[in-house]
Amino acid sequence: MNQETIPLNEFQHKTLLLPEELDVFCGGGRGGGKSYGLGVLGLRHVEQYDERARVLYIRKTYKGLADFELLTRELFGKVYGNGARYNGAEHVWRFPNNAYLELGQLETHGDYAKYQGRSFTLLMGDEIGQFETPDLLDLLRSNLRGPKDVPVRVVFAANPGGPGHAWVAKRYVFKAAPWTPFYEEKSKRTWVYAPSTFSENQFIDRDQYRDQLESSCPHDPELLRAWVEGDWTVSRGAYFASVLDEKRNAIDPWQAIPTRGWGMWENYLAHDFGSSAPSATYVVVKSPGAEGPDGRWYPRDSLILVDELATNKPDRPNEGLGWTVPILAEEIVAMCKRWKIRPQGVADDACFAKTGHSTGSIADEFTRCGVYFRPAKKADRITGWNMMRRLLQDAGKPDVPGLYVSRGCTYFWETVPYLGRDMKRVEDVDSQGPDHAADAVRYGCLKLRSEMQRVKLAGY
């Protein structure tokens, strides 16, 4: 083995000093050296435990493994020269002491089959915020097994944002102060949150890197703060973070929709259909420009979401209950009866596609069950998102319409504030996340847009 010194930044050094009985979550901004730190942790484990060391490094896709493969080639080359061999077909490093480190991919439950029954002493997962739920990573914990004198350990890393932002932050970031051990209920292990930022990484051109980050999100200062400062609170849904504020947009639950005596408060449903994925249905009320039953003034054409029906599994915001249309329609009708409104509104245009079966479209099935939907005419996604963002941003202003959401709409508040941006199309929402509530609301906003356009064309 070569005797070349491996330089470390402060974050990597502090992470190496953590006791091995602690699991570690390396979270923070971009460019802090988290991936290199994982490589060094894997190297130390290999050196400490020789042939008993069995290390697995996980990314969601094989494409994501490419950068780490290059990193390990450089790192292990410094230490072992040609003594460590990499099998590109198997994605496995084998070391002179007979230890091994495997680079693995895990995207579906089918992918997990290749790890079934195997044992690892160190599990490392990078960019775990790309996982919509923690289910697959939790499964991998069952593969942690080793001799009594070899501690098994999990080390994860992620940046703020992404489809899994909410569950990652809930589990690992807000449990305790950074570098302070805490007990995590699911794993029944003690963890440490180890944050990093690029400003503390002396091995990169920090000025140039900041310029790159700024150019990637020129119109989203909240997302930039998340990437630069590693702040998991400002990234609570990078896409809506700059326009969604609970103080402005959240309202106390209404007990009833105002009657005609209060002015003409229109109402309708906004629906996004799902079965294996959740469906989301909202009771939307449009203000005539009047005071609501809560004593708050709602400017003309403001939209108020007063109730919701979401069919997600508990603590699984992206998994549906598998309800059929008749069951879902029955619940929608019951919700409408509580509010004394007709079960009618707008839904995703896809609900109106003829499937070729005798039942016709999904919308036809709803009609037979007493729920009446019209196409939302959603146009392109960006138009709808811009409309929704504008209404969210204008909430609280006395003379322009805004979007207000009851605190009773729990699925909205559990998902929409955490939705990330699509990194390939930053003006769009990342559709890998639980965007079902957001889609339904978007359709409701587009209905308002089409009505305003009709009024404008009519010359009113």
ChimeraX attribute file (.defattr): number of C-alpha atoms within 10 A of each C-alpha:
attribute: neighborCount
match mode: 1-to-1
recipient: residues
	/A:1	13
	/A:2	11
	/A:3	8
	/A:4	9
	/A:5	8
	/A:6	9
	/A:7	8
	/A:8	17
	/A:9	15
	/A:10	14
	/A:11	19
	/A:12	23
	/A:13	13
	/A:14	12
	/A:15	22
	/A:16	16
	/A:17	8
	/A:18	15
	/A:19	9
	/A:20	14
	/A:21	13
	/A:22	19
	/A:23	24
	/A:24	24
	/A:25	28
	/A:26	29
	/A:27	29
	/A:28	27
	/A:29	25
	/A:30	22
	/A:31	22
	/A:32	28
	/A:33	24
	/A:34	29
	/A:35	23
	/A:36	16
	/A:37	20
	/A:38	24
	/A:39	20
	/A:40	21
	/A:41	18
	/A:42	24
	/A:43	21
	/A:44	14
	/A:45	22
	/A:46	24
	/A:47	15
	/A:48	13
	/A:49	16
	/A:50	16
	/A:51	15
	/A:52	19
	/A:53	27
	/A:54	26
	/A:55	26
	/A:56	25
	/A:57	22
	/A:58	24
	/A:59	22
	/A:60	21
	/A:61	13
	/A:62	14
	/A:63	10
	/A:64	15
	/A:65	19
	/A:66	12
	/A:67	10
	/A:68	19
	/A:69	18
	/A:70	10
	/A:71	15
	/A:72	20
	/A:73	15
	/A:74	12
	/A:75	17
	/A:76	22
	/A:77	16
	/A:78	16
	/A:79	17
	/A:80	16
	/A:81	14
	/A:82	13
	/A:83	15
	/A:84	19
	/A:85	17
	/A:86	20
	/A:87	10
	/A:88	10
	/A:89	6
	/A:90	10
	/A:91	15
	/A:92	19
	/A:93	21
	/A:94	18
	/A:95	21
	/A:96	16
	/A:97	15
	/A:98	14
	/A:99	21
	/A:100	24
	/A:101	24
	/A:102	19
	/A:103	21
	/A:104	23
	/A:105	21
	/A:106	21
	/A:107	16
	/A:108	12
	/A:109	11
	/A:110	8
	/A:111	14
	/A:112	16
	/A:113	11
	/A:114	12
	/A:115	16
	/A:116	12
	/A:117	8
	/A:118	13
	/A:119	18
	/A:120	23
	/A:121	21
	/A:122	27
	/A:123	25
	/A:124	24
	/A:125	25
	/A:126	23
	/A:127	21
	/A:128	25
	/A:129	25
	/A:130	21
	/A:131	23
	/A:132	21
	/A:133	23
	/A:134	16
	/A:135	12
	/A:136	17
	/A:137	18
	/A:138	12
	/A:139	13
	/A:140	20
	/A:141	17
	/A:142	14
	/A:143	19
	/A:144	19
	/A:145	17
	/A:146	16
	/A:147	10
	/A:148	7
	/A:149	8
	/A:150	16
	/A:151	17
	/A:152	23
	/A:153	20
	/A:154	22
	/A:155	20
	/A:156	25
	/A:157	23
	/A:158	26
	/A:159	29
	/A:160	31
	/A:161	30
	/A:162	29
	/A:163	29
	/A:164	24
	/A:165	27
	/A:166	25
	/A:167	18
	/A:168	27
	/A:169	19
	/A:170	11
	/A:171	17
	/A:172	22
	/A:173	22
	/A:174	13
	/A:175	17
	/A:176	14
	/A:177	12
	/A:178	16
	/A:179	16
	/A:180	12
	/A:181	18
	/A:182	18
	/A:183	16
	/A:184	15
	/A:185	9
	/A:186	8
	/A:187	12
	/A:188	8
	/A:189	15
	/A:190	15
	/A:191	24
	/A:192	25
	/A:193	26
	/A:194	23
	/A:195	23
	/A:196	25
	/A:197	22
	/A:198	24
	/A:199	18
	/A:200	15
	/A:201	18
	/A:202	13
	/A:203	13
	/A:204	14
	/A:205	11
	/A:206	15
	/A:207	10
	/A:208	10
	/A:209	16
	/A:210	18
	/A:211	10
	/A:212	11
	/A:213	17
	/A:214	18
	/A:215	11
	/A:216	14
	/A:217	16
	/A:218	10
	/A:219	13
	/A:220	17
	/A:221	15
	/A:222	21
	/A:223	31
	/A:224	23
	/A:225	20
	/A:226	23
	/A:227	26
	/A:228	22
	/A:229	19
	/A:230	25
	/A:231	23
	/A:232	26
	/A:233	17
	/A:234	21
	/A:235	28
	/A:236	27
	/A:237	27
	/A:238	28
	/A:239	27
	/A:240	25
	/A:241	22
	/A:242	19
	/A:243	19
	/A:244	23
	/A:245	14
	/A:246	13
	/A:247	9
	/A:248	18
	/A:249	21
	/A:250	20
	/A:251	18
	/A:252	12
	/A:253	16
	/A:254	17
	/A:255	11
	/A:256	13
	/A:257	17
	/A:258	17
	/A:259	10
	/A:260	9
	/A:261	7
	/A:262	13
	/A:263	14
	/A:264	14
	/A:265	19
	/A:266	17
	/A:267	21
	/A:268	20
	/A:269	29
	/A:270	30
	/A:271	31
	/A:272	25
	/A:273	23
	/A:274	22
	/A:275	16
	/A:276	15
	/A:277	20
	/A:278	25
	/A:279	25
	/A:280	24
	/A:281	27
	/A:282	26
	/A:283	26
	/A:284	25
	/A:285	22
	/A:286	21
	/A:287	24
	/A:288	18
	/A:289	19
	/A:290	17
	/A:291	15
	/A:292	19
	/A:293	14
	/A:294	12
	/A:295	8
	/A:296	11
	/A:297	17
	/A:298	26
	/A:299	21
	/A:300	17
	/A:301	22
	/A:302	25
	/A:303	27
	/A:304	24
	/A:305	27
	/A:306	24
	/A:307	22
	/A:308	23
	/A:309	20
	/A:310	24
	/A:311	24
	/A:312	23
	/A:313	14
	/A:314	9
	/A:315	10
	/A:316	17
	/A:317	22
	/A:318	21
	/A:319	19
	/A:320	18
	/A:321	17
	/A:322	17
	/A:323	16
	/A:324	13
	/A:325	19
	/A:326	15
	/A:327	11
	/A:328	23
	/A:329	21
	/A:330	14
	/A:331	13
	/A:332	22
	/A:333	17
	/A:334	13
	/A:335	20
	/A:336	18
	/A:337	12
	/A:338	10
	/A:339	14
	/A:340	11
	/A:341	16
	/A:342	16
	/A:343	21
	/A:344	21
	/A:345	23
	/A:346	23
	/A:347	28
	/A:348	23
	/A:349	17
	/A:350	14
	/A:351	22
	/A:352	17
	/A:353	13
	/A:354	14
	/A:355	11
	/A:356	8
	/A:357	7
	/A:358	7
	/A:359	12
	/A:360	13
	/A:361	17
	/A:362	18
	/A:363	25
	/A:364	19
	/A:365	19
	/A:366	18
	/A:367	15
	/A:368	13
	/A:369	16
	/A:370	17
	/A:371	22
	/A:372	19
	/A:373	24
	/A:374	17
	/A:375	16
	/A:376	23
	/A:377	15
	/A:378	21
	/A:379	11
	/A:380	8
	/A:381	14
	/A:382	14
	/A:383	15
	/A:384	23
	/A:385	23
	/A:386	16
	/A:387	17
	/A:388	22
	/A:389	21
	/A:390	16
	/A:391	23
	/A:392	24
	/A:393	20
	/A:394	20
	/A:395	25
	/A:396	20
	/A:397	13
	/A:398	13
	/A:399	13
	/A:400	15
	/A:401	23
	/A:402	26
	/A:403	27
	/A:404	25
	/A:405	23
	/A:406	19
	/A:407	19
	/A:408	17
	/A:409	20
	/A:410	14
	/A:411	20
	/A:412	25
	/A:413	16
	/A:414	15
	/A:415	21
	/A:416	23
	/A:417	21
	/A:418	28
	/A:419	29
	/A:420	31
	/A:421	23
	/A:422	17
	/A:423	13
	/A:424	8
	/A:425	9
	/A:426	15
	/A:427	17
	/A:428	18
	/A:429	25
	/A:430	20
	/A:431	14
	/A:432	17
	/A:433	25
	/A:434	28
	/A:435	24
	/A:436	27
	/A:437	27
	/A:438	21
	/A:439	27
	/A:440	24
	/A:441	30
	/A:442	26
	/A:443	30
	/A:444	30
	/A:445	25
	/A:446	23
	/A:447	23
	/A:448	16
	/A:449	15
	/A:450	14
	/A:451	12
	/A:452	14
	/A:453	12
	/A:454	12
	/A:455	10
	/A:456	10
	/A:457	9
	/A:458	8
	/A:459	7
	/A:460	7
